[in-house]
Amino acid sequence: PPAMAPPQEHTDELDGQPVFWRSAPAETGSGDAPVLYLHGVPTNSDDWVPFLERTGGLAPDLPGFGRSGKRGDLQFTMAGLAHFVDRFLEHTQTDRVRLVVHDWGVIGLLWAMRHPERVERLVVMDAVPLLPGYRWHRTARVWRTKLLGEVLMGATNRTTLQIATREAYGKPGPMPDAFLDSVMAHFDQGTQRAILQLYRTSPEQVLAVAGERLGELRCPALVVWGDRDPYTPHAFAERFAEALGGP
């Protein structure tokens, strides 16, 4: 569908912390649940603006990222971020959703497994595998290592990010300037701390256990993967599809 009006931007307080999100109305009379878009690391809801313009829906900056709260005593863990999803939907008075998750937005599936009746449809895009057999990629292994992770975070600037994203882009060269600008605009110590805590509290065996109830998600689902994803082999797309309990 053609793009609609630009999404609205909101900043509220949720559980004593600022929360930023974008929203856009769906097509009049569609009757579908709103789409909830959950971004990955190290980005924010900027990722979803073109999607919101076409489908409507909601797209928050997760705690620790973008313009949302980054206070040091927050729980930047899988459980903590899944709890945020629950509180965010309560805050926005949203009951049922069509859920789209990318990368670490997969924490939305933790919420969904507890509330499968509230998920109308599901899209999983190149997501962190909540499945057995995964091994963290090279950068993640550095982030998970004390001191080394802090050194790598401290050395990250626009130039090093440009170099690092060459392997993540499907075309020759680094990620587009708009992507780099969006990441660096919010890549402060709070976001760096959130990333390190998230990775360090999420060893591979924790990921596998977290997805043990994926079969309870029986809504229609679509799994989308890049066949050259350098961080998560596309074989995990098939494993996700097998684990989900959709029709």
C-alpha positions in Angstrom: 0.0 0.0 0.0 1.1 3.6 -0.5 2.7 5.4 2.4 0.3 7.3 4.7 1.0 10.2 7.0 4.3 10.2 9.0 4.0 8.4 12.3 3.3 10.3 15.5 6.0 10.4 18.1 5.3 10.0 21.8 7.3 10.3 25.0 5.7 9.3 28.3 6.8 8.0 31.7 6.4 4.3 32.3 7.5 2.8 35.7 9.5 5.9 36.5 11.4 5.9 33.2 10.9 7.8 29.9 9.5 5.6 27.1 9.5 6.8 23.5 7.4 5.2 20.8 5.9 5.9 17.4 2.3 5.2 16.3 0.3 5.4 13.1 -3.3 4.5 12.4 -4.2 1.5 10.4 -6.4 1.7 7.3 -9.9 2.8 8.2 -12.2 -0.2 8.8 -9.5 -2.9 8.6 -10.6 -4.4 11.9 -7.2 -6.0 12.4 -5.3 -5.8 15.6 -2.5 -3.2 15.5 1.0 -4.2 14.4 3.6 -4.2 17.2 7.1 -3.7 15.8 10.0 -4.6 18.0 13.5 -3.6 16.9 16.9 -5.2 17.5 20.4 -4.2 18.6 21.8 -1.6 18.4 18.9 0.2 16.7 15.6 1.7 17.7 12.1 2.4 16.3 13.7 4.4 13.5 13.9 1.0 11.7 10.1 0.8 11.5 9.1 4.3 10.2 8.6 3.1 6.5 6.5 0.1 7.8 4.4 2.3 10.1 3.7 4.6 7.2 2.2 1.7 5.3 0.6 -0.5 7.9 0.0 1.7 10.9 0.8 0.2 14.4 3.1 0.8 17.3 6.9 0.8 17.5 8.6 1.5 20.9 12.3 2.2 21.6 13.1 -0.7 24.0 14.6 0.3 27.4 18.3 1.0 26.9 17.9 2.1 23.3 17.0 5.1 21.3 15.1 7.7 23.3 13.7 5.4 26.0 15.1 5.2 29.6 18.6 3.8 30.2 19.0 4.1 33.9 21.7 1.7 35.3 19.5 -0.2 37.7 17.1 -1.4 35.0 17.0 -5.0 33.9 18.4 -5.1 30.4 17.8 -8.9 30.2 15.4 -11.1 28.2 13.0 -11.2 31.1 13.3 -7.5 31.8 12.6 -6.5 28.2 9.7 -9.0 27.9 8.2 -7.4 31.0 8.5 -4.0 29.3 6.5 -5.3 26.3 3.7 -6.3 28.8 3.8 -2.9 30.5 4.0 -1.0 27.2 0.9 -2.7 25.9 -0.9 -2.0 29.1 0.2 1.6 28.9 -1.1 2.0 25.4 -4.3 0.0 26.2 -3.5 -2.5 23.5 -5.0 -6.0 23.9 -4.3 -8.0 20.7 -1.5 -7.4 18.3 0.0 -8.5 15.1 3.6 -9.0 16.2 6.7 -8.3 14.1 10.1 -9.1 15.7 13.6 -8.5 14.4 16.9 -9.6 15.9 16.6 -8.9 19.7 13.0 -7.9 19.2 12.6 -11.6 19.6 12.0 -10.9 23.3 8.5 -10.1 22.1 8.1 -13.9 21.7 8.7 -14.4 25.4 5.7 -12.1 26.1 3.7 -13.9 23.3 4.4 -17.4 24.8 2.7 -16.2 28.0 -0.2 -14.6 26.1 -0.7 -16.6 22.9 -4.3 -15.6 22.7 -3.3 -12.0 22.3 -1.2 -12.5 19.1 -3.3 -12.4 15.9 -0.4 -12.9 13.5 3.4 -13.2 13.8 6.4 -12.3 11.7 9.9 -13.4 12.7 12.7 -11.6 10.8 16.4 -12.7 11.3 15.8 -13.1 15.0 18.1 -14.2 17.8 17.3 -18.0 17.9 15.3 -19.1 20.9 16.4 -22.6 19.8 19.1 -25.2 20.6 22.2 -25.4 18.5 23.0 -21.7 18.1 26.4 -20.3 18.8 26.9 -16.6 19.4 28.7 -14.7 16.5 32.2 -13.2 16.9 31.1 -9.7 18.0 28.7 -11.1 20.5 31.4 -13.4 22.0 33.6 -10.3 22.5 30.7 -8.4 24.1 30.1 -11.3 26.4 33.7 -11.2 27.6 34.4 -8.9 30.6 36.9 -6.1 29.9 37.1 -7.0 26.2 33.5 -6.0 25.7 34.0 -2.7 27.5 37.0 -2.0 25.3 35.1 -2.7 22.1 32.2 -0.6 23.2 34.5 2.3 24.1 36.2 2.1 20.7 33.0 2.3 18.7 32.5 5.4 16.7 31.0 6.2 13.3 34.1 5.0 11.5 34.5 1.7 13.3 30.7 1.1 13.0 31.0 1.7 9.3 33.7 -0.9 9.0 31.9 -3.4 11.2 28.6 -3.2 9.3 30.2 -4.1 6.0 29.6 -7.8 6.8 26.0 -7.1 7.8 24.9 -5.4 4.6 23.6 -7.4 1.6 25.3 -5.0 -0.8 29.0 -4.1 -1.2 30.1 -1.5 1.4 28.8 -0.4 4.8 25.2 0.1 5.9 23.5 3.3 4.6 24.3 6.6 6.1 20.8 7.0 7.6 21.3 3.7 9.5 24.7 4.7 10.8 23.4 8.2 11.8 20.5 6.6 13.7 22.6 4.2 15.6 25.3 6.7 16.5 22.8 9.4 17.6 21.8 7.2 20.5 24.9 5.0 21.1 25.7 6.5 24.5 27.0 4.7 27.7 23.5 3.7 28.6 22.9 1.8 25.4 26.4 0.3 25.6 25.7 -0.9 29.1 22.3 -2.3 28.0 23.9 -4.3 25.2 26.6 -5.8 27.4 24.1 -6.8 30.1 21.7 -8.3 27.5 24.3 -10.4 25.9 26.0 -11.4 29.1 22.8 -12.7 30.7 21.9 -14.6 27.5 24.2 -17.6 27.0 23.1 -20.1 24.3 21.5 -22.5 26.7 19.3 -19.7 28.1 18.1 -18.9 24.6 17.2 -22.6 24.0 15.3 -22.8 27.2 13.5 -19.6 26.5 12.0 -21.0 23.3 10.7 -24.3 24.7 7.1 -23.1 24.5 7.2 -21.7 20.9 4.7 -24.4 19.9 2.0 -22.7 21.9 2.0 -19.9 19.4 -0.6 -21.2 17.0 -1.4 -18.1 15.1 -0.5 -17.7 11.4 3.2 -17.0 11.2 5.7 -15.9 8.6 9.5 -16.4 9.1 11.7 -14.2 6.9 15.5 -14.6 6.7 18.4 -13.3 4.7 20.3 -16.2 3.2 23.5 -14.3 3.8 22.9 -13.3 7.4 26.4 -13.2 8.9 25.2 -13.5 12.5 22.5 -16.1 12.4 22.6 -18.9 9.7 19.4 -19.1 7.7 19.0 -22.7 8.8 17.4 -21.2 12.0 14.6 -19.9 9.8 13.5 -23.5 9.2 14.0 -24.4 12.8 11.8 -21.4 13.9 9.1 -22.5 11.5 9.2 -26.0 12.8 9.1 -24.9 16.4 6.1 -22.5 16.0 2.7 -24.2 16.4 0.9 -22.2 13.7 -1.7 -23.8 11.4 
